[in-house]
Amino acid sequence: MHIHPDARSVVRAIAPDEPVILNRPHAAERAARFFVEKFPGKSLYAVKANPSPDLLQVLWAGGVTHYDVASIAEVRLVRSALPQATLCFMHPVKTPRAIREAYFEHGVKTFSLDTMEELEKIVAACTNDAGEPAKDLRLLVRLRVSSDYSELSLASKFGVDLADAAPLLQATRQHSDWLGLCFHVGSQAMTPFAYVQALERVRVAVAEASVVIDVVDVGGGFPSLYPDMEPPPLEDYFEVIHRHFENLPIAYNADLWCEPGRALCAEYSSVLVRVEKRRGDELYINDGAYGALFDAAHVDWRFPVAALAEDLRDPVQDFAFYGPTCDDADYMKGPFVLPGDIQAGDYIEIGMIGAYGAAMKTGFNGFGNAEQIVVSDEPMASLYRGDRVIPTTDNVVSLR
Ligand SMILES: *Cc1c(COP(=O)(O)O)cnc(C)c1O
C-alpha cells in the first residue's frame, strides 16, 4: 500500500477526477488509545459512525475490544473483520431472525431494549430448539434522556420514559443475570452536563425499580472538533461521568461503559474534492449530500476546509458548495472559508469526515466512486495531539 505524506502529494501524483477519501490510521489509533487509557470504564466503538473494515482493524490495534452494532449486517461485518471482538447489539428494535442469528451463530449475548415486546422477542429468539431459554443473556434497558446539550438529537426515537422504566427493568432482570441501563445524550454533546442530567435519570430509574444494576452504559455523544464547535476537553467529560457514576445506588462492582462513534473516527478521514465550476461565491464540487458530505447538506454541519493550489493569493471569503448530482438539495451552505481567487480545477481538502461522512456515501446519480488513500500527516484538527488550545469559556454550549 502506497502511503502519501498529504493531500497535495495525492493531487500531484494522480490529479483525481473523482473525490478521494484520505485516511489517517495513526489518528484513529491515537483516539482509541486515549479512550482505552482515560475513560474510567470500557469503551465500545459504535460501528455505524464508520464501518470500514480497515478502521475496525486500527481500533482493535488501539485496544478497543467491544463493538456496538445495530444491524445483522454490522454483526456479520465485525465478526468477520475481528473474530475475537465482543459484539453488543444495541439497537432497541431488532428482528427475531437477526437476534437469533446474532446469538446462535455469532456469539452475541448483549442486547438492548426499550419495551416489553422487545424483551419478549429477545427471550423467544434466544430459546433453543429444545425449548430452553438462554441463561447467559446480558440485557440493557435504554432510557430516554434529553438531547438538549447535543448538536444532533437522539431523544425522540428510542428509550423508555422514566415513568415506565421500573416495570421494564424488573421484568428484564427476570431474564438476565447481568442487567444494565443505557442511554444516548445525542451526538456531538457540547458539554459534560449532558451526561449529568442523563445519569440523574438513571439514578431515579434504579431507585424506583429497586433492582441490582451491573452496568451503566453512557452511550455515545462525545464530541469532535469542527469550525464553531469547540468542546471542553474529553477529560472533563470522563471526570464528570465518573463522579456521577460513583454516586449511583448500584452494585459496588458495577461496570461503566461508553459507546463513542464520532469521537473515535472523526479524525480518521478527510475528503479530497475538485472545484468543477464557480458561480460567484458558490463552488460546484465533485462530492456532496449523497457522498461524504451528507451532514454538510442535511444539517448544515460545517467542516474545516483547505485549498490545495499554491498560487492562490486573494484574502479568504465565505463560499457555499454544490455537490455533483442534479438535485437542488445537493447544496451545502457552509460557510466554507477559502481564498477569493479559487476557481474551477482547484482542489480542496475537507477535513474531519471520518464519522458519519465517509460512511454515508451513496451511488446516487452515478457519483458514488471514491478511492481510499492512506496519508501520514495530521488531521485538520485533533482532540488527542496534546497541543490543543482549550477554549477559555467553560462549557461552551451551542444550542440549535
Ligand atoms: C449512534 C450511536 C452511538 C454513537 O454516537 P456518537 O454520537 O457518534 O458517539 C452510540 N450508541 C448508540 C446506541 C448509537 O445509536
The ligand as an ORCA input file, in Angstrom:
! r2SCAN-3c Opt
* xyz 0 1
  C     -25.049      6.398     17.062
  C     -24.894      5.691     18.352
  C     -23.698      5.803     19.085
  C     -22.546      6.681     18.668
  O     -22.869      8.023     18.825
  P     -21.761      9.188     18.632
  O     -22.532     10.419     18.852
  O     -21.234      9.044     17.265
  O     -20.709      8.970     19.662
  C     -23.592      5.087     20.269
  N     -24.606      4.320     20.713
  C     -25.768      4.178     20.034
  C     -26.822      3.295     20.576
  C     -25.952      4.871     18.841
  O     -27.110      4.756     18.176
*
